[in-house]
Amino acid sequence: MRAAVLAAPGKPVEILDVELDDPRVHEVEVAITAAGVCGSDLHVVAGDWEVPMPVVLGHEGAGVVTRVGPGVDDLAPGDHVVLSWVPQCRRCRQCEAGRPWQCELVANVVAPGGVLHDGTSRWRGGLHHYLGVSSFAERVVVPRSGAVRIREDAPLDVVAVVGCAVATGVGAVQNTARVPAGASVGVIGCGGVGLSVIQGARLSGAAPIVACDTNPAKHDVARRVGATEVVGSAAELRDLDFVFDAIGRIETTEAAIAALGLGGAAVVVGLPPTGRTARFDPLALAEANQRILGSNYGSVDPQRDIPRLIDLYMERELDLDALISGRRPLAEAAAALDDLAAGRVLRTLLINERTDDVDQR
């Protein structure tokens, strides 16, 4: 089978023939239909984050279950799934407390180790998993908890974006910040995550919703998904109840804090390179009773929230099509990453064109 492999930071992404072991206990094999190209993938390529390499990239995707490992009795070949990059263990203190997005096994073993739950890789030849997913491949093996079964009438080449961008953005509004109806919201960055934040704010009844992006090409789509106003500079955001940094640069995080009104909350959704620090005035923050919130994966419970978000799409309450700029075959993964880095696209989906032997139902 083929997969997009990054050998080292700064190296070109290559499509290689790779080998994949069978799923083990509580694991499933999935034939990937579509995989979303995300800004986090760019961070890995650039070396902004410490990721074990060589690595099979991709952490957003959807497909069809092809095989299940021992102990998996609630998924079967032919089931349609969206993949989650937080495949919770369901046993640690955080999972038992109802915070699967903070799973300690994922944080301490899966993500930093490039492995699955048992500390080993299913990729042969020394390859690593990326966030327990590695969706830039024709097939993957993932933990059972990382495969979320979804309704079969939902198009896999659209709902793939729910696994990261949409869950992260909508979840940041509804779960992390718990934005109430009537609250004023600012969103810095109108990529896939930022547009999902806007939609989460719209679904929550926020008003106004002010979107900010320096790229004018993104302004119309921001309005399409729910922004009531669009500006080109974060300096134009003022006195808002909630401001979401959907980019993750130091200057955007600082701008989000500076744009808050009394009692406001800045929500850091986009992730900066490792080791960067932001500055703010703690006295002003305290006197204004303001907050800074970190939002990891939108504080979502994937098994609960991903099917709900797909239902909203199928009911036309959530616009996923607006997030997707185009589709490319897996072989063009490097070009899709270049497009994203250059700001030419929102979300590109890599399509696996060799799925004739998979039961798509």
PEPEHU-V783527 format. One record per pair of residues at least 6 apart in sequence whose ideal C-beta (glycine too) atoms are under 6 Angstrom apart, sorted by sequence separation. I is the first residue (numbers start at 1). J is the second residue. D is the distance in Angstrom with one decimal. If there is no record, write none. Layout:
i-><I/I>
j-><J/J>
d-><D/D>
This chain:
i-><23/43/89/115/134/173/260/312/339/6/44/68/88/121/187/245/313/94/95/121/201/222/245/328/4/5/94/257/65/94/109/187/256/4/5/66/187/198/211/219/245/65/88/92/336/2/92/198/243/65/89/114/132/3/86/88/114/253/41/64/65/89/185/211/243/86/209/243/333/209/214/122/209/210/211/212/240/62/86/111/208/325/328/330/185/190/208/234/238/240/325/38/61/110/212/237/239/248/326/327/328/329/330/35/183/190/241/242/243/244/245/246/247/248/257/323/324/325/36/169/173/181/184/185/186/187/188/202/240/246/248/254/323/327/329/168/172/179/244/245/253/35/59/117/170/174/199/250/262/263/264/265/266/267/268/269/116/165/169/173/179/198/199/34/165/169/173/190/198/250/265/267/32/33/198/33/166/170/195/260/32/165/169/173/31/190/30/31/30/31/28/29/9/29/28/27/23/25/28/8/24/25/26/87/23/25/85/188/7/28/197/85/5/6/197/83/5/6/186/83/194/3/4/193/186/87/184/88/184/185/186/187/188/189/87/183/189/55/87/183/188/52/84/83/179/84/188/177/81/82/81/81/82/188/79/80/56/59/59/72/80/54/55/57/186/59/61/55/52/58/58/82/56/58/57/84/82/83/56/82/177/177/62/225/172/62/172/225/62/224/61/35/21/35/221/20/32/60/60/19/31/30/29/27/27/28/176/23/26/20/28/176/199/34/33/34/172/175/176/33/36/175/36/34/38/172/171/171/195/215/168/171/168/167/192/4/167/3/2/1/1/166/162/162/162/159/148/192/148/191/192/154/150/148/161/150/154/158/161/161/101/101/136/101/101/100/152/86/138/84/82/48/49/78/78/64/37/42/37/36/37/36/34/35/15/34/33/13/32/13/31/31/4>
j-><29/49/95/121/140/179/266/318/345/13/51/75/95/128/194/252/320/102/103/129/209/230/253/336/13/14/103/266/75/104/119/197/266/15/16/77/198/209/222/230/256/77/100/104/348/15/105/211/256/79/103/128/146/18/101/103/129/268/57/80/81/105/201/227/259/103/226/260/350/227/232/141/228/229/230/231/259/82/106/131/228/345/348/350/206/211/229/255/259/261/346/60/83/132/234/259/261/270/348/349/350/351/352/58/206/213/264/265/266/267/268/269/270/271/280/346/347/348/60/193/197/205/208/209/210/211/212/226/264/270/272/278/347/351/353/193/197/204/269/270/278/61/85/143/196/200/225/276/288/289/290/291/292/293/294/295/143/192/196/200/206/225/226/62/193/197/201/218/226/278/293/295/61/62/227/63/196/200/225/290/63/196/200/204/63/222/63/64/65/66/65/66/47/67/68/69/67/69/72/53/69/70/71/132/69/71/131/234/54/75/244/133/54/55/246/133/56/57/237/135/246/56/57/246/240/143/240/145/241/242/243/244/245/246/145/241/247/114/146/242/247/114/146/146/242/148/252/242/147/148/148/149/150/256/149/150/127/130/131/144/152/127/128/130/259/133/135/130/128/134/135/159/134/136/136/163/162/163/137/163/265/267/156/319/267/159/269/322/160/322/160/135/122/136/322/122/135/163/164/124/139/140/141/141/143/144/293/141/144/139/147/295/318/156/156/157/295/298/299/157/160/299/161/160/164/298/298/299/323/343/297/300/298/298/323/136/300/137/138/138/139/309/306/309/310/310/302/346/303/346/347/310/307/306/320/310/314/320/323/347/296/297/333/299/300/301/361/297/352/302/306/273/274/359/361/358/336/341/340/347/348/349/349/350/331/351/352/333/352/334/355/358/333>
d-><4.9/5.2/5.8/5.3/5.3/5.0/5.9/3.9/4.6/5.4/5.1/5.6/5.1/5.9/5.3/4.8/5.0/4.2/5.4/5.9/4.8/5.2/4.9/5.1/5.3/5.5/5.8/4.6/5.5/5.6/6.0/4.9/4.2/5.8/4.9/5.7/5.4/5.9/3.9/4.4/4.3/5.4/3.8/4.0/4.3/5.5/5.8/5.8/4.2/4.5/5.6/2.9/5.4/4.7/5.5/4.1/5.4/5.7/5.5/6.0/6.0/3.9/4.4/3.8/4.7/6.0/5.8/6.0/5.7/5.1/5.8/4.1/5.1/4.7/4.8/5.1/5.6/4.7/5.3/5.8/4.5/3.8/5.8/4.9/4.4/5.5/5.8/3.7/5.9/5.7/4.8/5.5/4.8/4.7/5.3/3.8/3.7/2.8/5.6/4.7/5.9/5.8/5.7/4.8/5.0/4.0/5.2/5.4/5.2/4.7/5.2/5.0/4.4/4.7/4.7/5.5/5.2/5.8/3.7/4.6/5.9/3.2/5.7/4.9/4.8/5.0/4.9/3.2/6.0/5.1/4.5/5.2/4.9/5.1/5.4/5.3/5.9/4.7/5.5/5.6/4.6/3.9/4.1/5.2/5.3/5.5/5.0/5.3/5.2/4.9/5.2/4.3/5.1/4.7/5.2/4.9/5.9/3.6/2.5/3.2/5.4/5.2/5.6/5.8/5.1/4.2/5.3/4.1/4.9/5.0/5.6/5.4/5.3/5.7/5.3/4.6/4.7/3.7/5.2/5.0/4.4/5.4/5.9/5.8/5.1/4.7/4.5/5.1/5.7/5.0/5.5/4.9/2.8/4.2/5.0/4.3/5.8/5.6/5.9/5.5/5.1/4.9/4.8/4.7/3.6/5.0/4.0/5.3/4.6/5.7/4.8/5.1/5.5/5.4/5.5/5.1/5.8/5.6/4.3/6.0/3.5/4.7/5.2/4.7/4.5/3.9/4.7/5.2/4.7/4.9/4.1/5.0/5.1/3.8/4.6/4.2/3.8/6.0/3.0/6.0/5.9/3.6/5.0/5.9/5.5/5.8/4.9/5.5/4.2/5.0/5.8/5.6/5.5/5.8/5.3/5.4/5.7/5.7/4.3/5.2/5.2/5.5/4.5/5.5/5.7/4.4/3.1/5.1/4.4/5.7/3.5/6.0/3.8/3.5/4.5/5.9/5.5/5.2/5.5/4.7/5.9/5.1/4.4/5.2/5.7/5.6/4.8/5.3/3.9/5.4/5.2/3.8/4.4/5.5/5.3/5.7/5.6/4.8/3.8/4.1/5.2/5.5/5.1/5.5/5.8/5.7/5.8/4.9/4.8/6.0/5.2/4.0/5.9/5.8/4.0/4.3/4.2/5.8/4.5/6.0/5.3/3.8/4.9/4.2/5.6/4.7/2.0/5.6/5.6/5.6/5.7/4.2/4.5/5.3/5.0/3.7/4.9/3.6/5.4/4.4/5.5/5.7/5.6/5.1/5.9/5.2/5.3/5.5/5.7/5.9/4.4/5.1/5.7/4.5/5.8/5.3/6.0/5.3/5.5/5.6/5.5/4.5/5.4/5.3/5.8/5.3/5.5/5.4/5.3/3.8/5.3/3.6/5.5/4.3/5.6/5.1/4.6/5.5/5.6/5.4/4.7/5.8/4.5/4.6/5.3/5.5/6.0/5.6/5.0/4.4/5.9/4.4/3.9>
